[in-house]
Amino acid sequence: MNKDVFAGKWKQIRGEAKAWWGKLTDDDLERAAGKFDVLAGLLQEKYGYTHQRATDEIDRRVTEYEANLNKKTVPRPGK
């Protein structure tokens, strides 16, 4: 994931991140503040993930989140 894109979407993603990774506190999320590498480090610390697993997990969750947003915002024919 492009780290600049991640930072730009942080405000939208932040609320979801707490649900995705319940071990992260509000202070942790403030510390991450849209910084991809900091969030990956927090996942490593809190969940014992490798760096690769942490980055893959972030990518997967954000990709799914964006796909779900697109499903909700795409107008359907006849609606």
N, C-alpha and C positions, 0 to 999 in steps of 0.2 A: 504494500500500500504506500502511496505517496504520502510522505510525512507532512507535507504542507497541506494537503487535502484533509488529512486526519486532524491537524490543528484547527483548520477552518470549521470542521464539523463537530468539534469537541463539545460545544454547548448542547448540541442535540444528542450526542452520544453519551455524555456524562451520566445522565439519569439512567440510561440503559445499562451502563457499565456497573452500576451498583447492584442491579438485579442479576447481571451476568456473573459477576464475581463478588459474592456476598461477603467475602473476607476483607474486601477493601473498605476502609472507613471513608467518611467524608473528608477527613484530613489527607488521606492517601490520594483521593481524587483531586483535591485542591493542589497537592504537590505535583501530580501528573500534569495538570493544567494544559492538556492538549499536546503534551510532549510524548510522542510515540515511545521513545526509548525509556523514558521514566516509567510509563505504564508497564512496559515489558519487564523492567526491573522489579517493579512492585509485584507483578505476577510471579516472577521467579522467587522473590522473597516470601510471599504469602502462600504460594501453592507448590513451591519446589519444582517449578517448570524449568526446563532448559531454556536458553535464550531462543533457540529455534522454535520450540513449542509455544513459548509466550508470543512471539511475533506471528506465528501461524494462527494461534487462537484469536488474537486481535483482528487479524485480517479476515478470518472466517466470520467472526461475530459482526464486524462492521459491514461486510459484504452482504450477509443475510439481512441485517437491519436496513440497508439501502434498498435491497430487493423488495422487502416488505413495504417500505415507503412508496416505492414506485408502483406496486400493485394497488395501493390505496389511492394514489393520485392520478392514475391513468383512467381517463373517462371510458366507460363501456358503452358500446352501441346500444341505443334504445333507452338509455338512462338519463 
